[in-house]
Amino acid sequence: MLASKGRRVVVLEREKFPRYHIGESLIPYTWFTLNRLGVVDWLRQSACPRKYSVQFVSITGKVSQPFYFFQTIKHECAQTWQVWRGEFDQMLLDNAVGKGVELRQHVSVRDVLMDGSRVVGVRADTKDGREGEEIRGPVGGPALIKARAETTNGAFTALVNAIAPRQGPPLHIHVREDEMYYVLGGQLRFKIGDQMLDAETGSFVFIPRGTEHCFQNVGGDAAQLLVMFAPAGMERFFEEHAKLPAGPVDSAAYVSIAHAAWMEVVGPPLAESESK
Ligand SMILES: Cc1cc2nc3c(=O)[nH]c(=O)nc-3n(C[C@H](O)[C@H](O)[C@H](O)COP(=O)(O)OP(=O)(O)OC[C@H]3O[C@@H](n4cnc5c(N)ncnc54)[C@H](O)[C@@H]3O)c2cc1C
């Protein structure tokens, strides 16, 4: 519903659908929610058994008279359905994805990260044992913090950063950290000092501290970068950035949180500097 109103929605689901689930007997007034979701036609055309009434069985086994919905409800919703939850929930998920929801399955939410009363991210585990704190990343995709000052004795920070097509950070310098990128997937173009460098899946890039650099995703799909900083500390920038309101970022706010993390912005993103 939120996605169809233009909000950016990410669904994190612990299981991989379709999966067995209990609770299959719909009740009449769910019709209105299902109608708003645009899935009533799916039910009408499905092989799900039609349901017209309920009958209650007491703890002693006594069966009540059937209660027919149409006797009190003068609306199409007086007829509802018994559903197979595996199939039904898969349909709901497909419907959400069709409306633009970003779906990640086999992701178990462990904790909700708060900034005061505001939710700014979640801590989640993936089924394949990958672990991390997922936050909204600065270049169009999520950032998964894998290692940070507290877990590495301050030695390094590591995170997996998803970069949306054409996106990339502005030209910048890390004053106190060396930075390393390992391209997990995608095609990127780096500007390092005066040099331009193409990097694709499997490429490794080292940026000594104090070096001007930026990059851009030049592929058609989201790119995945393992980004490491030594010593640790740059996770603060990513966390502060995730707290900014979603949507276009105010450049003064960006520069300010970057500066607080020893990162100086010295030029525009590659997309802008190269198009001039
Ligand atoms: C025995 C039984 C019979 C029932 N029969 C009926 C019935 O006939 N009709 C009816 O209307 N209702 C019935 N119910 C109730 C109905 O099943 C629930 O009310 C309904 O499923 C709740 O929907 P939900 O979306 O809140 O939760 P769920 O349908 O349980 O969905 C929650 C989803 O979140 C995922 N999840 C859980 N933890 C995490 C995590 N940490 N991170 C990421 N994802 C996570 C789960 O995998 C699941 O897909 C029954 C319930 C029971 C127990």
The ligand as a MOL file (V3000), in Angstrom:
LIG
                    3D

  0  0  0     0  0            999 V3000
M  V30 BEGIN CTAB
M  V30 COUNTS 53 58 0 0 0
M  V30 BEGIN ATOM
M  V30 1 C -3.3430 -22.2890 14.8020 0
M  V30 2 C -3.6950 -20.9830 14.1500 0
M  V30 3 C -4.7810 -20.9320 13.2970 0
M  V30 4 C -5.1620 -19.7470 12.7360 0
M  V30 5 N -6.2180 -19.7200 11.8980 0
M  V30 6 C -6.5920 -18.5770 11.3330 0
M  V30 7 C -7.6520 -18.5440 10.3920 0
M  V30 8 O -8.2140 -19.5630 10.0730 0
M  V30 9 N -8.0220 -17.3420 9.8510 0
M  V30 10 C -7.3590 -16.1830 10.1760 0
M  V30 11 O -7.7240 -15.1260 9.6520 0
M  V30 12 N -6.3250 -16.1880 11.0460 0
M  V30 13 C -5.9320 -17.3610 11.6120 0
M  V30 14 N -4.8670 -17.3720 12.4680 0
M  V30 15 C -4.1920 -16.1070 12.7490 0
M  V30 16 C -3.3180 -15.7080 11.5750 0
M  V30 17 O -2.4720 -16.7730 11.1670 0
M  V30 18 C -2.4400 -14.5290 12.0050 0
M  V30 19 O -3.2360 -13.5640 12.6170 0
M  V30 20 C -1.7490 -13.8780 10.8190 0
M  V30 21 O -0.9790 -14.8190 10.1270 0
M  V30 22 C -0.8830 -12.7550 11.3410 0
M  V30 23 O -0.3240 -12.1020 10.2440 0
M  V30 24 P 1.0270 -11.3150 10.3640 0
M  V30 25 O 1.3510 -10.7540 9.0020 0
M  V30 26 O 0.9710 -10.3820 11.5220 0
M  V30 27 O 2.0770 -12.4360 10.7910 0
M  V30 28 P 2.5800 -13.6590 9.9380 0
M  V30 29 O 1.5520 -14.1170 8.9420 0
M  V30 30 O 3.0790 -14.6520 10.9280 0
M  V30 31 O 3.7580 -13.0200 9.1020 0
M  V30 32 C 4.9420 -12.5950 9.7340 0
M  V30 33 C 6.0490 -12.7830 8.7220 0
M  V30 34 O 7.2300 -12.2310 9.2840 0
M  V30 35 C 8.2920 -13.1520 9.1330 0
M  V30 36 N 9.2030 -12.9400 10.2810 0
M  V30 37 C 9.0210 -13.3240 11.5440 0
M  V30 38 N 10.0740 -12.9120 12.3020 0
M  V30 39 C 10.9080 -12.2460 11.4750 0
M  V30 40 C 12.1760 -11.5790 11.6680 0
M  V30 41 N 12.7750 -11.5260 12.8540 0
M  V30 42 N 12.7820 -10.9860 10.5900 0
M  V30 43 C 12.1920 -11.0350 9.3650 0
M  V30 44 N 10.9870 -11.6500 9.1230 0
M  V30 45 C 10.3580 -12.2560 10.1770 0
M  V30 46 C 7.6620 -14.5250 9.1430 0
M  V30 47 O 8.4540 -15.4610 8.4390 0
M  V30 48 C 6.3240 -14.2470 8.4350 0
M  V30 49 O 6.4080 -14.4530 7.0360 0
M  V30 50 C -4.4470 -18.5600 13.0330 0
M  V30 51 C -3.3210 -18.6240 13.8380 0
M  V30 52 C -2.9490 -19.8270 14.3920 0
M  V30 53 C -1.7120 -19.8700 15.2670 0
M  V30 END ATOM
M  V30 BEGIN BOND
M  V30 1 1 1 2
M  V30 2 1 2 3
M  V30 3 2 2 52
M  V30 4 2 3 4
M  V30 5 1 4 5
M  V30 6 1 4 50
M  V30 7 2 5 6
M  V30 8 1 6 7
M  V30 9 1 6 13
M  V30 10 2 7 8
M  V30 11 1 7 9
M  V30 12 1 9 10
M  V30 13 2 10 11
M  V30 14 1 10 12
M  V30 15 2 12 13
M  V30 16 1 13 14
M  V30 17 1 14 15
M  V30 18 1 14 50
M  V30 19 1 15 16
M  V30 20 1 16 17
M  V30 21 1 16 18
M  V30 22 1 18 19
M  V30 23 1 18 20
M  V30 24 1 20 21
M  V30 25 1 20 22
M  V30 26 1 22 23
M  V30 27 1 23 24
M  V30 28 2 24 25
M  V30 29 1 24 26
M  V30 30 1 24 27
M  V30 31 1 27 28
M  V30 32 2 28 29
M  V30 33 1 28 30
M  V30 34 1 28 31
M  V30 35 1 31 32
M  V30 36 1 32 33
M  V30 37 1 33 34
M  V30 38 1 33 48
M  V30 39 1 34 35
M  V30 40 1 35 36
M  V30 41 1 35 46
M  V30 42 1 36 37
M  V30 43 1 36 45
M  V30 44 2 37 38
M  V30 45 1 38 39
M  V30 46 1 39 40
M  V30 47 2 39 45
M  V30 48 1 40 41
M  V30 49 2 40 42
M  V30 50 1 42 43
M  V30 51 2 43 44
M  V30 52 1 44 45
M  V30 53 1 46 47
M  V30 54 1 46 48
M  V30 55 1 48 49
M  V30 56 2 50 51
M  V30 57 1 51 52
M  V30 58 1 52 53
M  V30 END BOND
M  V30 END CTAB
M  END
